[in-house]
């Protein structure tokens, strides 16, 4: 078998392997499940979340659960635009 044919076959096999591994690692975002000790509907959730991220709750703190990127990114960008100065030193 000529060298260029063998090199081509090795290249094709390598590409197929890389694509196969990428597909195995990829997850359908609709089936992604996040498990938490306290559900988002539980009244203890704000305190649990604050402890999880090592941040204190301050007056007027609130949270909204977004379920997809179409909800999340516009809300995140709006929050960044309207955010005030940081009240605690960054680690």
C-alpha positions in Angstrom: 0.0 0.0 0.0 1.5 3.4 -1.0 2.5 5.7 1.8 0.1 8.5 0.9 -2.9 6.1 1.0 -1.8 4.7 4.4 -1.3 8.3 5.7 -4.8 9.2 4.4 -6.4 6.2 6.1 -4.6 7.0 9.4 -5.8 10.6 9.1 -9.4 9.5 8.5 -9.3 7.1 11.4 -7.9 9.8 13.7 -10.7 12.2 12.7 -13.3 9.6 13.2 -11.9 8.8 16.7 -11.8 12.4 17.7 -15.3 13.0 16.5 -16.5 9.9 18.3 -14.9 10.9 21.6 -16.4 14.4 21.3 -19.8 12.9 20.7 -19.5 10.6 23.7 -18.5 13.6 25.9 -21.3 15.8 24.6 -24.5 15.9 26.5 -28.0 16.8 25.5 -28.8 19.9 27.6 -32.4 18.8 28.0 -31.4 15.7 29.9 -28.8 17.3 32.1 -29.9 17.0 35.7 -28.4 19.0 38.6 -28.9 17.5 42.0 -28.8 19.7 45.1 -29.3 19.0 48.8 -32.0 21.8 48.8 -34.4 22.4 46.0 -34.8 25.9 44.5 -38.4 26.0 45.8 -37.4 25.3 49.4 -37.4 28.4 51.6 -33.9 27.4 52.9 -32.4 27.6 49.3 -31.1 31.2 49.5 -29.1 30.4 52.7 -27.9 27.1 51.1 -26.8 28.9 47.9 -25.1 31.7 49.9 -23.1 29.0 51.9 -22.3 27.1 48.7 -20.7 30.2 47.0 -19.2 31.6 50.3 -21.1 34.8 50.0 -23.3 36.6 52.6 -26.9 37.5 51.6 -27.5 41.2 51.8 -30.7 43.2 52.0 -32.6 43.0 48.7 -30.8 39.9 47.5 -33.0 37.8 45.2 -32.5 35.1 42.7 -34.4 33.8 39.7 -34.0 30.2 38.3 -33.4 30.3 34.6 -33.7 27.0 32.6 -31.9 27.8 29.4 -29.4 30.2 27.7 -32.2 32.3 26.1 -33.3 33.2 29.6 -29.9 33.2 31.3 -27.7 35.3 29.1 -29.9 38.4 28.7 -30.6 38.4 32.5 -26.9 38.0 33.3 -25.9 40.8 31.0 -28.6 43.1 32.4 -27.5 42.3 36.0 -23.9 43.1 35.1 -24.9 46.4 33.6 -26.9 47.4 36.7 -24.6 46.0 39.3 -23.2 48.3 42.0 -19.8 48.3 43.5 -18.5 45.1 45.2 -19.2 45.4 49.0 -16.6 42.8 50.1 -13.0 42.3 49.2 -12.3 39.8 46.5 -10.1 36.8 47.7 
